[in-house]
């Protein structure tokens, strides 16, 4: 009789579920006894549902907090733990590995051979070496270049399933109303809404085989799949063109965070973003690291250009800057587009909101003490949105600078004058994204 290896998948409601679906779901040699959850609030203490887990798991699979990992290994007699989440330093990965080994289990990382799905359509994948590099605006720029070639692009976003997993198996977003239909969090809206606003369709969910097949057969047509990666994860689909975004504001991180170095080594093209606001020495460090790790990659220099809706709301005012939440938390950025806009457009002072933070926002500052003088737009659930609203109301400022990818005023009441900062990718010199896409289209037609 076959002896099954007992597995725990260590994750954060994304790569973990994908690794299960592609490698373990229908594999009788293994029994996944639990998932553990980290990084994202409110995803533990529920189940991966039986309807998604397959015939080998009629009861579904429990999801526990990662803090219980060592106890679970011993209580469930676990043989192997699979690390399956992203944007973490190597020291964190191996600290988890040490705990796993000390508890008696093996520690593993799955590569792309067993987890990448092949599409019947050409695939362009966009990833990054860290959260907050500018991957989203790069993805939008790539879609724009493909559309200019007369190609219909369907985008698929790295998973963000924070709600009912069964209901989120396959999600299609074509209109703003679809965001409400699928009960999206602020974090989800920040990724989906910019695509929708540009007239593009984007899919997401939990089961990425089913999502891919739906996207390939989208009723509006599909010539190319665009994989819009999350955090610094490598793609779920086998790319025909891999574009990785690097950030000279965090030089060296491309060599020391998992799996960002994987995305760099896989890249056909590396975009060095934010060149307009980074120090020359830091840009050169990133350039040297790219040359050392992936000398065959094409390098595109780029800037994230800012467009401020109403600069008068900033000029001479004491402002509160609200930035994308994940970029500031596990992404570890201390400034974002809101801070840059406040400085460029003459704010008299940037107000530190930490003393005004309440509830979940106060907890966020406690967990991530190195967040700078800005407010992360945390919105994983109704409680966080209420605390975000209350923190804005309490902050002693003249006006608010909103630098989130969505118009936060649509979901959060802001009781002060406000302006929105948008940012887009702008390539500097050649080669540029148009050159890259022109060559890609030539190859896929041959």
Buried (B, 14 or more C-beta within 10 A) or exposed (E): EEEBBBBBBBBBBBBBBBBBBBBBBEBEEBBBBBBBBBBBBBBBEBBBBBEBBBEBBEEBBBBBEBEEBBEBBEEBEBBBBBBBBBBBBEEBBBEBBEBBBEBEBBBBEBEBEEBBBEBEBBBBBBBBBBBBBBBBBBBBBBBBBBBEBEBBBBBBBBBBBBBEBBBBBBBBBBEBEBBEEBEBBBBBBBBBBBBBBEEBBBBBBBBBBBBBBBBBEBEEEBBBBBBBBBBBBBBBBBBBBBBBBBBBBBBEBBBBBBBBBBBBBBBBBBBBBBBBBBEEEBBEBBBEBBEEBBEEBBBBBBBBEBEBBEEEBBBEBBBBBBBBBBBBBBBBBBBBBBBBBBBBBEBEEBBEBBEBBBBBBBBBBEEBEEBBBBBBBBBBBEEBBBBBBBBBEEBEBBBBBBBBBBBBEEBBEBEBBBBBBBBBBBBEEEBBBBBBBBBBBEEBEE
